[in-house]
Amino acid sequence: MAEEQREPVPRNDSGELDTALAFLSFARHCVLKKADGLSDEQLRRVLVDSGTSILGLVQHLTTGDRKSVV
């Protein structure tokens, strides 16, 4: 799937926490955008030596989001 438009990395000068949260939101959005429309097989395919897949990244983000809400 070809990227139609790259989104700019967020710029936030209101402090470290706000900057970190804006960047994490941006990164989360990018991963979900990459996963959109992929088949189950494509989501689970490992293409790097670390064993990471797109689905693994989504699961990692989900776990991190759950911990940050508690």
Secondary structure by P-SEA (a helix, b strand, c coil): cccccccccccccccaaaaaaaaaaaaaaaaaaaaccccccccccccccccccaaaaaaaaaaaaaaaac
